[in-house]
Amino acid sequence: MTCGGCALSAVGAVAAPLWWLSTPRTRRHLGGGFEGEGMDYTVLLTELPFVILGGAFIPLLVFMLLIRIRNRTDHHR
């Protein structure tokens, strides 16, 4: 169970930034204009850390809740 949660967390930490990079909003900030005009690199410092943390912790929390629900239903049998 613990390895499953860690693996899910690692996959989320990798998948979330990849999804974030593919969104139109992020492409607008990082895609910039001619020769980098209009590029806003501050999103890498302000948004990316939260995306990585969210990608790592949200799947782990869901996994833990599912385990708790499963254990609770097993005790009632």
C-alpha positions as CSV (number, residue, x, y, z in Angstrom):
1,M,0.0,0.0,0.0
2,T,2.7,2.5,0.9
3,C,4.6,1.9,-2.3
4,G,1.4,2.4,-4.3
5,G,0.9,5.8,-2.6
6,C,4.5,6.8,-3.3
7,A,4.3,5.7,-6.9
8,L,1.0,7.6,-7.3
9,S,2.5,10.7,-5.8
10,A,5.6,10.5,-8.1
11,V,3.4,10.1,-11.2
12,G,1.3,13.1,-10.1
13,A,4.4,15.2,-9.5
14,V,5.5,14.5,-13.1
15,A,2.1,14.6,-14.8
16,A,0.9,17.9,-13.2
17,P,3.7,20.1,-14.6
18,L,3.3,18.4,-18.0
19,W,-0.4,19.2,-18.0
20,W,0.3,22.7,-16.7
21,L,2.8,23.4,-19.5
22,S,0.2,22.3,-22.1
23,T,-2.5,24.8,-20.9
24,P,-3.2,27.8,-23.1
25,R,-2.6,30.2,-20.2
26,T,0.9,28.8,-19.5
27,R,1.7,28.8,-23.2
28,R,0.6,32.4,-23.4
29,H,3.1,33.3,-20.6
30,L,6.0,31.2,-21.8
31,G,5.3,31.3,-25.5
32,G,5.9,35.0,-25.6
33,G,6.2,37.1,-28.8
34,F,9.0,37.9,-31.1
35,E,12.4,37.2,-29.6
36,G,10.9,36.5,-26.2
37,E,8.9,39.8,-25.9
38,G,6.0,39.4,-23.5
39,M,7.4,36.3,-21.8
40,D,6.7,36.1,-18.1
41,Y,9.1,33.8,-16.4
42,T,7.8,34.6,-13.0
43,V,5.1,31.9,-13.5
44,L,8.0,29.4,-13.1
45,L,8.6,30.7,-9.6
46,T,5.1,31.5,-8.6
47,E,2.9,28.8,-10.1
48,L,5.2,25.8,-10.9
49,P,6.1,24.9,-7.3
50,F,2.4,24.8,-6.4
51,V,1.6,22.7,-9.4
52,I,4.3,20.2,-8.5
53,L,3.2,20.1,-4.8
54,G,-0.5,19.7,-5.8
55,G,0.4,17.0,-8.3
56,A,2.2,15.1,-5.6
57,F,-0.1,15.5,-2.7
58,I,-3.6,15.4,-4.2
59,P,-3.3,11.9,-5.6
60,L,-1.7,10.8,-2.4
61,L,-4.6,12.2,-0.3
62,V,-7.2,10.6,-2.6
63,F,-5.3,7.3,-2.3
64,M,-5.3,7.6,1.5
65,L,-9.0,8.4,1.6
66,L,-9.8,5.4,-0.5
67,I,-7.8,3.1,1.8
68,R,-9.6,4.6,4.8
69,I,-13.0,4.0,3.2
70,R,-12.0,0.5,2.2
71,N,-10.8,-0.3,5.8
72,R,-13.9,1.1,7.3
73,T,-16.2,-1.0,5.1
74,D,-14.0,-4.1,5.9
75,H,-14.6,-3.6,9.6
76,H,-18.4,-3.5,9.3
77,R,-18.5,-6.9,7.7
